[in-house]
Structures are given as structure tokens and as C-alpha cells.
Amino acid sequence: MAQPRAWQKMLSGRRLDLLDPTPMDIEIGDIAHGLAFVARWNGQTLGDYAYSVAEHSLLVEEIFGRISPAAPARWKLAALLHDAPEYVIGDMISPVKSAVGPGYDALDERLMAAIHIRFGLPAAIPATVKKQIKRADRISAWMEATRIAGFETGEADRFFGRPDPAMMEGLEIRLRPPLETREAFTARTDALLERMS
């Protein structure tokens, strides 16, 4: 009996094996394009455009820079790429991830390791950096929840924790066409890679 297909054909022409991804099959253009078209919150947000994972990633990287202003470019890149596997596996809300079980986490970890290696990062980033990125991710989620996803402040506080207002000062939730977000994500990636070289 033939094995089920486990690869995804990318716009770059690459074939990414989801069960055994290799860094050579990962292109930033594919990641930027995919994330720009994946909606956060299952698309249940206000506005004329879906709030994409690419837009969320840009915000998380900006918040991470506030949490860790002296962080080197490589950890800022890790923050920008923190949800990169979702360019092929999509963005599942936490209750769905819990229902799917450990298989989702294993798939996500394999893809993340390949993505990190492709862009000059260690397969697994240090726990301290990962914790700071997670903190930035939760601040972003709180902002999104209260500004575009219909959560009351108290409800968002329970799920994501009450953020330090200084970390959010002057930040906005951008809703723009996917191709604009794709270009912004690509440009920021290129800038960080340039600083790493």
C-alpha cells in the first residue's frame, strides 16, 4: 500500500517533506507568503483584512526588542520566526492544539528546527531566549484579543496575563493587504540576516 503524501509543494518550486523537513527545502519567500495569508484567531477579527501570522510575527519581534533591547540580531530573527512552521501547518488556536495532542507539537518542532538551521540559528534556541519570545507572544496575543478579537480586558488578563503598559506604548495592530505584510516580513528578515552576517 502506498504511503500517503507528506510533502507540500511551495510556490518557490520546493517540495517540503512535512515529516522529515530539510533546511535546503525552506525559502524565506515561501514562509513570508504563507504566513501573510494565514489568519490568526481563525479569522474571527474585526477589520477589512484578516490579521495574519506574518503581521503578528512582526509585532512579536518588535515587542521582544523592547523586552531585550540588547539582544543580538539572531535572537530577534528567532522572535520573528517563532511561528514560521505555520506557513505550512496553519495556525491552530490553543484549544484545537490541545485536542490534536502531541503529534502537532512534534511536527511543529521538526519544522522549526529545519527553519532555524536554514537561517543560521541553532535548531533549539536557549531556554532564556525562548521564554522572552513567549512573553512577547503573550503581550501580542493580549493586544490582539482586546483590540480586534472581541475579548474583554479581564478575559484577556485571565488567558494571557496583564501586560506591562510600557511594552505596548505606541504599538498598533496593523490590518493591511497580505502582499504588503509579506513584503514587510521579508524586508525585516533580510535586515536581520544582514546584521547577522
Phi, psi and omega in degrees: 000134182291142176288143177295148179297132181236020179242157179242128175278127183259160179297334178289348185100349179290152171247114182261116177282113185290334181272338180216067185289142177244147179303330182293340181263013182247128180234139181296328178298321177293317179297310183300316181295311182299312182294329179292340181252002177264122183274134170287160175058028183053029178079004183273066181225156177286158173113169182279344179232150174294149175273111189274161175296327177297317179295316176302317182296321177298319179292317179300317180297323178294317178294318177304320178297330176283322179291319183232073185298335180267005182297140177290164183303327183295325179283331173294321176296319177300321177295316179298323184267011188299334178247017186306323180303339182292351176293340175241335182255359178076173180254114176259135175293154186308318180299327179288318177303318179296321180291324180291322176095196188293342179300322179296315181298320180295318178297314179300317182294320178297315179295317181297319179299316180295320179295314179302312181298320180303325185252024172078019178256158175293149181307318176240124181279157181303146183302324181295320178291317179302320180295319179293321177295319178298322178297316178297321179298318181290324176296315177300316180299320178297316179299313180297315182302314185277336185263329184225350185252009171080014179276141168286155183303314180299322179294316178296322178301318181294320184277323189240352185084148180281117181284158172292122181304329180297330180289341183253352186303125178080358180272149179228158172268113182270130173242111183214167181302145183306323183291329175293317179295319178302315180295320179295319179295316180296316181297319180292321177299313180300319180297317180290320177297323178297319180289338179278339186275000000 
